Amino acid sequence: MSNRVLTHAFHVDVAPEKVFEHLTAPESYIGLSPLVVAVREVDRSEPGVIRYTAVERFRFLWIFTHDNPINVALHTDGLSVHGEVRSPGRIRMAYRFDLEPEGAGTRVSDRLDLTAPWLLAGFAAGQARKVQLARARILAERLSHHP
């Protein structure tokens, strides 16, 4: 197994509470992660935890697609959102968004801890990094239009 840590910090022009509200709604991840095309089976029955299935769509050679259902557990702690994603192929990813006031907006620290079999680690880390950078841009754009 191979482990990788990916970090990225960025600014969003709305209060931390608005960012927190967006990041704790599973439906927000459709399009926020460019790979996520659907969210289903949302379970809020456990206090402080939201479990759901996200469907990632991968495209190969611009012709073939593969829908990859992943199990997500989302937890909150103050102004932090964190959890773990379990994906087929023994790929595991812990994620954490720490939110703190920065001027009139929010500084978001995004951390991904990826564990994957050696043969899949490079691909998985590359995909995770692309998603992480896109998520920063998309989140900032979404929330600047909906303060």
C-alpha positions in Angstrom: 0.0 0.0 0.0 1.1 3.5 -0.7 0.2 6.7 1.2 0.0 10.2 -0.1 -1.0 13.5 1.5 -2.4 16.3 -0.6 -3.0 19.7 0.8 -4.4 22.9 -0.6 -5.5 26.2 1.0 -7.7 28.8 -0.6 -10.0 31.8 0.1 -13.8 32.0 -0.3 -15.5 35.3 -0.1 -18.3 34.3 2.3 -18.4 33.7 6.0 -17.2 30.3 7.4 -20.7 29.3 8.4 -21.9 29.6 4.7 -19.0 27.4 3.5 -19.7 24.9 6.4 -23.4 24.7 5.4 -22.5 24.0 1.8 -19.8 21.4 2.6 -22.2 19.5 5.0 -24.9 19.0 2.3 -24.1 15.8 0.4 -25.9 17.1 -2.7 -23.4 20.0 -2.9 -20.7 17.5 -3.9 -22.4 16.9 -7.3 -20.3 19.0 -9.6 -18.2 20.3 -6.6 -16.1 17.3 -7.3 -15.9 17.1 -11.1 -16.1 13.3 -10.9 -19.3 13.2 -8.8 -22.4 12.9 -10.9 -24.9 11.6 -8.3 -25.6 11.3 -4.6 -27.9 8.6 -3.2 -28.8 6.8 -0.1 -28.2 9.7 2.3 -28.5 8.6 5.9 -28.6 11.1 8.7 -29.8 8.6 11.4 -26.5 8.8 13.4 -26.0 12.0 15.3 -23.1 14.1 13.9 -22.6 11.8 10.9 -24.0 11.9 7.4 -23.4 8.7 5.3 -24.2 8.5 1.6 -23.1 7.0 -1.7 -21.5 9.2 -4.2 -21.2 8.1 -7.8 -18.0 9.1 -9.6 -18.0 8.9 -13.4 -14.6 8.2 -15.0 -14.2 8.7 -18.8 -11.6 6.7 -20.8 -10.6 7.6 -24.3 -13.5 10.1 -24.4 -15.8 7.1 -25.3 -16.1 4.7 -22.4 -17.4 5.6 -19.0 -17.3 3.8 -15.7 -19.6 4.8 -12.8 -17.8 4.1 -9.5 -20.0 4.1 -6.4 -18.1 5.2 -3.3 -19.3 5.1 0.3 -18.8 8.4 2.2 -19.0 9.2 5.9 -19.1 13.0 6.6 -18.4 14.2 10.2 -18.3 17.7 11.7 -16.2 19.2 14.5 -16.6 22.9 15.1 -16.0 24.5 11.7 -14.3 21.4 10.3 -15.8 18.9 8.0 -14.0 15.5 7.8 -14.5 11.9 6.9 -13.4 8.9 4.9 -14.2 7.7 1.4 -14.0 4.0 0.6 -13.7 3.2 -3.0 -13.4 -0.1 -4.9 -9.8 -1.3 -5.5 -8.9 -0.9 -1.8 -8.6 2.9 -2.2 -9.2 4.8 1.0 -9.2 8.5 1.4 -9.5 10.6 4.5 -10.5 14.2 3.9 -10.6 17.3 6.1 -11.8 20.8 5.4 -10.8 23.3 8.1 -12.5 26.6 7.9 -11.4 29.8 9.6 -12.3 33.5 9.2 -10.0 35.4 6.9 -10.9 39.1 6.4 -14.6 39.2 5.3 -14.4 35.6 4.0 -13.0 32.2 4.8 -9.7 30.4 4.5 -10.3 26.8 3.6 -7.6 24.2 4.3 -8.2 21.1 2.3 -6.3 17.9 3.2 -6.5 14.5 1.6 -4.8 11.4 3.0 -4.9 8.8 0.3 -4.1 5.1 0.8 -4.1 2.8 -2.3 -2.4 -0.3 -3.6 1.0 0.6 -5.1 -0.2 0.0 -8.7 -3.2 2.4 -8.4 -1.6 5.0 -6.1 -0.3 7.3 -8.9 -3.5 7.3 -10.8 -5.6 7.8 -7.6 -3.4 10.6 -6.4 -3.4 12.3 -9.7 -7.2 12.2 -9.9 -7.6 13.3 -6.3 -5.3 16.3 -6.9 -7.2 17.4 -10.0 -10.5 17.2 -8.0 -8.9 19.0 -5.0 -7.8 22.0 -7.2 -11.1 22.1 -9.2 -13.1 21.9 -6.0 -11.4 25.1 -4.7 -12.3 27.0 -7.8 -15.8 25.7 -8.0 -16.6 26.3 -4.4 -15.3 29.9 -4.6 -17.4 30.5 -7.7 -20.6 28.9 -6.3 -20.5 30.7 -3.0 -19.6 34.1 -4.5 -22.8 33.9 -6.5 -24.9 32.8 -3.5 -23.8 34.7 -0.4 
